[in-house]
Amino acid sequence: MKKSVLRAYARLIARTGVNIQKGQEVFIAADLDQPEFVAMLVDECYKCKAKKVVVDWNYQPLQKLHVRHRSLTTLSKVEDYELARWQHYVDTIPCRIYLLSEDPDGLKGIDQEKLAKSQQAKFPVIKPYRDQIENKYQWCIAAVPGEAWAKKLFPGLRKSQAVEKLWEAILSTSRALEGDPQANWAAHNKDIHDRRDYLNSLHIRQLRYKSSTGTDFTVGMIPEAHFCGGSERSLQGIVFNPNIPSEECFISPKRGEAEGIVYATKPLSYQGQLIDRFWIRFHEGKAVEWHAEQNNDLLTKLITMDEGSAYLGECALVPYDSPIRQSGLLFYNTLFDENAACHLALGRGFTNLIRDYDKYTEKELHEMGINDSIVHEDFMIGSEDMDIDAVCADGRVVPIFRHGNWAF
């Protein structure tokens, strides 16, 4: 891939993605797959006048070794130096960039029970720090190719060819392959914001989903909640784009108000493994029955992770004609696949989707109906023939989706 194109992509992440402010620190999490691009991104961060840029490298084989050889007690402990870093996040409010490139099957064979128990043990220790920075900092999730991921998508090509093809797919769907990526995103954000504003003008109280896949589902909305999508504004007043790419208008539904069954239309990549061909039935907001033809035990682990993981944290509307779906690729990566189809998320909801959320306590936001959980996992239910209707506060029923796409 041309260096000029990659440089423009790095600039997009630094400026439009996290929108680094002069003097801010930046923390980047990346796998070992594209060190040259990471260096390019670090350079762009410094050109934005970042005070300091820190890169944390991840490597799936090491994670498997840690889970295999450490005791559960050791694996579950949050060390003092880790807590010191979390306190540093609270004190400085840095930007966070997450570069995804991991192998979709990279953690196959890991002890899921041990991993889940360690995460459950760490969560209450980390949560007070996370709550203090929630909605205050800018963050962005983007992607670069990894060899294993590329070969998963293009098994018939040599590794170098597969990586190049994946670069093209990532950049194209991220609106960064042609033209000025930052200008492309300005226009894209305007379109998403216009749709978001229309949805909010309807004062929706329920969304009703139907498709030939078998999905027949109704979910309730929180009266104080509003749809979001595209760029967001932090409590510090800084505009940023949390996902590159992104095609969704989304909202957090009311905990306890979901009835019916939904069928997944794409595999879910979770904990380095794929869950595929599954359905979930909801009653009184909770997942009460489910089955996956592939990795049902892992789906069960996800849904039963904690009290909130069986409830919904997000309803996202994505048109079937999105650039990601039009690419014809199944990415085996939620960042992309969730932006190819309407999706739901199990687990944690977004407190900043309540109007004037900063005026409420966390307890009050959860009492309104925002779900809380250790997890937030999106799964795709959109299809070519999906219809979605909105039941409004005044009793009107308004078409939102027809045949998989926006009805307005």
C-alpha positions in Angstrom: 0.0 0.0 0.0 1.3 3.5 -0.9 2.9 5.3 2.0 1.0 8.4 1.2 -2.3 6.6 1.6 -1.2 5.0 4.9 0.0 8.4 6.1 -3.4 9.9 5.4 -5.0 7.1 7.3 -2.8 7.6 10.3 -3.6 11.4 10.1 -7.3 10.5 10.0 -7.0 8.4 13.2 -5.0 11.1 15.0 -7.0 14.1 14.0 -10.6 13.0 13.2 -10.5 9.8 15.2 -9.3 10.9 18.7 -8.7 14.6 17.8 -5.6 15.0 19.9 -5.4 18.3 21.7 -2.1 20.1 22.3 -0.4 18.7 25.4 -2.5 15.6 25.7 -1.0 12.2 26.3 -1.9 9.3 23.9 -2.0 5.6 24.7 -2.0 3.2 21.7 -2.8 -0.5 22.0 -1.7 -2.5 19.0 -0.7 -6.0 18.0 2.7 -6.8 16.5 1.5 -6.9 12.9 2.1 -3.4 11.5 5.0 -1.7 13.4 5.8 0.6 10.5 2.2 1.9 10.5 2.2 2.3 14.3 5.4 4.4 14.0 3.7 6.5 11.4 0.7 6.9 13.7 2.9 7.9 16.6 4.5 10.5 14.4 1.1 11.9 13.4 0.2 12.1 17.1 3.3 14.2 17.8 2.4 16.4 14.9 -0.8 17.1 16.7 1.3 18.4 19.6 0.8 15.3 21.8 2.8 15.6 25.0 3.7 11.9 25.1 2.7 8.8 23.1 2.8 5.4 24.7 2.4 2.1 22.7 1.3 -1.1 24.4 2.0 -4.2 22.3 -0.3 -7.2 22.4 0.4 -10.7 21.2 -2.3 -13.5 21.3 0.2 -16.4 21.8 1.4 -14.7 25.0 -2.1 -14.3 26.3 -2.7 -18.0 25.8 0.5 -18.8 27.7 -0.4 -16.5 30.6 -3.8 -18.1 31.0 -2.3 -21.6 30.8 0.5 -21.1 33.3 -0.6 -18.5 35.8 -2.7 -19.6 38.7 -6.2 -18.2 38.8 -5.2 -16.1 41.8 -2.3 -14.5 39.9 -4.3 -14.1 36.8 -7.1 -12.3 38.8 -4.9 -9.9 40.6 -4.7 -6.2 39.5 -1.1 -5.2 40.5 -0.3 -1.9 42.2 1.6 -0.7 39.1 -1.5 -1.4 37.0 -3.7 0.6 39.4 -1.1 3.4 39.3 -1.6 3.5 35.5 -5.4 3.7 35.9 -4.9 6.5 38.4 -2.7 8.2 35.8 -5.6 8.0 33.3 -7.9 9.6 35.8 -5.4 12.4 36.5 -4.4 13.2 32.9 -7.4 12.1 30.7 -5.3 10.9 27.8 -6.5 9.9 24.3 -6.8 6.1 23.7 -6.3 4.5 20.3 -7.0 0.8 19.7 -5.6 -0.7 16.5 -7.1 -4.1 15.8 -5.4 -6.8 13.7 -5.8 -10.0 15.7 -6.4 -13.5 14.3 -10.1 -14.2 14.6 -9.2 -17.8 15.8 -6.1 -16.7 17.7 -7.3 -17.7 21.2 -8.8 -21.0 20.1 -8.2 -23.6 22.8 -7.7 -21.1 25.7 -9.3 -22.0 29.0 -12.4 -19.8 28.8 -13.6 -20.6 32.3 -10.3 -19.5 33.8 -10.2 -16.4 31.6 -13.8 -15.4 32.5 -13.2 -15.9 36.2 -10.1 -13.7 36.1 -12.0 -11.0 34.3 -14.9 -11.1 36.7 -12.4 -10.7 39.6 -10.6 -7.8 38.1 -13.7 -5.8 37.0 -14.8 -4.5 40.4 -11.2 -3.3 41.1 -10.9 -1.4 37.8 -14.4 -0.1 37.7 -14.0 2.8 40.0 -11.2 4.2 37.9 -13.1 3.5 34.6 -16.1 5.3 36.0 -14.1 8.4 36.8 -12.9 8.8 33.2 -16.1 7.6 31.5 -17.2 10.1 28.8 -14.3 12.4 29.5 -11.7 11.1 27.2 -11.4 10.7 23.4 -11.0 7.2 22.0 -10.9 5.6 18.6 -10.9 1.9 17.5 -9.5 1.4 14.0 -7.8 -1.5 12.2 -4.7 -2.6 10.3 -4.1 -6.0 8.7 -2.6 -9.0 10.4 -1.3 -11.9 8.4 -3.5 -14.5 10.1 -6.5 -12.3 9.8 -5.8 -11.6 6.1 -5.4 -15.3 5.3 -8.7 -16.0 7.0 -10.4 -13.6 4.6 -8.3 -14.5 1.5 -7.1 -18.1 1.9 -6.2 -18.5 -1.7 -3.6 -15.7 -1.8 0.0 -15.6 -0.5 0.4 -13.8 2.8 1.7 -10.6 1.3 -1.1 -10.5 -1.3 -3.7 -11.2 1.4 -2.4 -8.4 3.6 -2.5 -6.0 0.7 -6.1 -7.0 -0.1 -7.0 -6.5 3.5 -5.4 -3.1 3.5 -7.5 -2.2 0.5 -10.7 -3.4 2.3 -9.9 -1.6 5.5 -9.1 1.7 3.8 -12.0 1.5 1.4 -14.6 0.9 4.0 -13.0 3.4 6.3 -13.4 6.1 3.6 -9.6 6.5 3.5 -8.6 5.0 0.2 -9.7 7.7 -2.2 -9.9 11.5 -1.8 -9.2 13.4 1.4 -10.1 11.0 4.3 -10.9 13.9 6.7 -13.2 15.6 4.2 -14.9 12.3 3.5 -15.6 11.8 7.2 -16.9 15.4 7.6 -19.5 14.6 4.9 -20.2 11.1 6.3 -20.7 12.5 9.8 -23.2 15.1 8.5 -25.3 12.3 6.9 -25.3 10.2 10.1 -26.2 13.2 12.3 -29.1 14.1 10.0 -30.5 10.6 10.4 -29.9 10.6 14.1 -31.7 13.9 14.5 -34.7 12.6 12.6 -34.9 9.5 14.8 -34.7 11.6 17.9 -37.5 13.9 16.6 -39.9 10.8 16.6 -39.7 10.3 20.4 -39.5 6.5 19.9 -40.8 4.2 22.7 -40.4 0.8 21.0 -38.6 -0.7 18.1 -40.1 -3.7 16.4 -37.9 -6.0 14.2 -39.0 -8.6 11.7 -37.2 -10.6 9.0 -37.4 -13.9 7.2 -34.4 -15.2 9.2 -36.9 -15.8 12.0 -36.2 -12.6 13.9 -39.4 -11.3 15.6 -38.5 -8.9 18.3 -39.6 -5.8 20.2 -37.5 -3.7 22.5 -38.4 -0.7 24.7 -36.7 2.7 24.8 -35.8 5.0 27.7 -37.8 8.2 27.3 -34.7 10.3 28.3 -32.4 8.5 25.9 -31.5 9.7 22.4 -29.8 8.2 19.3 -26.2 8.9 18.6 -23.9 8.1 15.7 -20.8 9.3 14.0 -18.8 11.9 15.9 -19.4 12.4 19.6 -18.4 15.2 22.0 -16.7 14.4 25.3 -17.5 16.0 28.6 -14.3 18.1 28.0 -16.1 19.5 24.9 -13.8 17.7 22.4 -15.4 16.2 19.2 -14.0 12.7 18.3 -15.0 9.6 16.3 -14.9 6.5 18.4 -15.1 4.0 15.5 -13.4 4.0 12.1 -15.4 2.7 10.2 -18.9 3.5 11.5 -22.2 3.4 9.7 -24.6 3.1 12.7 -27.2 5.2 14.5 -27.5 3.6 18.0 -29.2 3.9 21.3 -29.2 2.1 24.6 -32.6 0.4 25.2 -34.5 0.1 28.5 -33.3 -2.8 30.6 -36.1 -5.3 31.2 -38.1 -4.4 28.0 -37.2 -6.9 25.3 -39.5 -9.7 24.0 -39.0 -12.2 21.2 -36.3 -14.0 19.3 -33.4 -12.7 17.2 -31.2 -14.7 14.8 -27.6 -13.8 14.2 -26.8 -13.1 10.5 -23.0 -13.1 10.9 -20.5 -14.9 13.1 -19.5 -13.2 16.4 -15.8 -12.9 17.1 -15.5 -13.1 20.9 -12.4 -13.8 23.0 -10.4 -14.8 19.9 -12.9 -17.4 18.8 -16.0 -17.4 16.5 -19.6 -18.0 17.7 -21.7 -18.8 14.7 -25.3 -19.7 13.6 -27.0 -18.7 16.8 -30.2 -17.3 18.1 -31.3 -15.8 21.4 -34.8 -15.5 22.9 -35.6 -12.6 25.3 -38.3 -12.3 27.9 -38.8 -9.3 30.1 -35.6 -8.0 28.7 -33.4 -11.0 29.6 -31.9 -13.6 27.4 -33.7 -16.8 28.6 -32.9 -19.3 25.9 -30.2 -19.5 23.2 -28.2 -21.9 21.0 -25.2 -21.6 18.7 -24.3 -24.3 16.2 -20.6 -23.3 16.7 -19.2 -22.5 20.1 -22.4 -22.7 22.1 -20.4 -23.0 25.4 -18.7 -19.7 24.6 -22.0 -18.0 23.9 -23.3 -19.3 27.2 -20.1 -18.0 28.9 -20.8 -14.5 27.4 -24.5 -14.4 28.3 -23.9 -15.6 31.9 -20.7 -13.5 32.5 -22.6 -11.4 35.2 -26.1 -10.3 36.0 -26.1 -7.6 33.3 -24.6 -9.7 30.4 -28.0 -11.3 29.7 -29.6 -7.9 29.1 -29.2 -5.5 26.2 -26.9 -2.4 26.2 -27.4 -1.3 22.6 -29.6 -1.3 19.6 -27.8 -0.1 16.4 -29.4 0.7 13.0 -27.2 0.0 10.0 -28.4 0.0 6.4 -27.9 -3.2 4.4 -26.3 -1.2 1.6 -23.5 0.0 3.8 -20.0 0.1 2.2 -18.9 -2.8 4.4 -21.8 -5.1 3.3 -21.2 -4.0 -0.3 -17.6 -5.1 -0.1 -18.9 -8.6 -0.1 -16.5 -9.6 2.7 -17.2 -11.2 6.0 -14.4 -9.6 8.1 -14.7 -11.9 11.2 -14.1 -8.7 13.1 -16.9 -6.9 15.0 -15.6 -3.4 14.2 -16.4 -4.1 10.5 -19.2 -6.7 10.6 -21.3 -4.7 13.0 -21.2 -1.9 10.5 -22.6 -4.2 7.7 -25.9 -5.0 9.5 -28.2 -3.9 12.2 -27.0 -5.2 15.5 -27.7 -5.5 19.2 -25.2 -5.7 22.1 -25.3 -7.8 25.2 -24.2 -6.1 28.3 -23.2 -2.6 29.2 -25.2 0.3 27.9 -23.9 3.9 27.3 -24.7 6.4 30.0 -23.9 9.3 27.7 -27.0 8.4 25.6 -29.2 9.9 28.3 -30.0 13.6 27.6 -28.0 15.8 30.1 -26.4 12.7 31.5 -23.7 14.7 33.3 -26.4 16.0 35.6 -27.2 12.5 37.0 -25.4 10.1 39.2 -24.4 6.7 37.8 -27.0 5.1 40.0 -29.7 7.4 38.6 -28.7 6.6 35.0 -29.0 2.8 35.7 -32.3 3.4 37.5 -33.6 5.0 34.3 -32.8 1.7 32.5 -29.2 1.9 31.2 -27.8 -1.6 31.7 -24.5 -2.3 33.4 -22.1 -5.2 32.9 -18.5 -6.3 32.6 -19.1 -7.0 28.9 -20.4 -5.1 25.8 -20.6 -7.5 22.8 -22.3 -6.6 19.5 -23.9 -9.3 17.4 -25.4 -8.8 14.0 -29.1 -9.5 13.2 -29.6 -7.3 10.1 -30.7 -8.9 6.8 -31.7 -7.9 3.2 -35.4 -8.1 4.1 -35.4 -6.7 7.6 -38.2 -4.3 8.5 -38.1 -2.1 11.6 -41.0 0.0 12.9 -40.9 2.6 15.6 -43.8 3.0 18.0 -43.7 6.7 19.0 -44.7 8.4 22.3 -47.9 9.8 20.6 -48.9 6.3 19.4 -47.8 6.7 15.8 -46.1 3.7 14.1 -43.4 5.0 11.8 -41.4 2.8 9.3 -37.6 3.1 10.1 -36.3 0.2 7.9 -37.8 -1.4 4.8 -36.1 -4.3 3.0 -32.9 -3.8 5.1 -32.4 -0.1 4.4 -33.6 3.3 5.8 -37.2 4.0 5.1 -36.6 7.8 5.2 
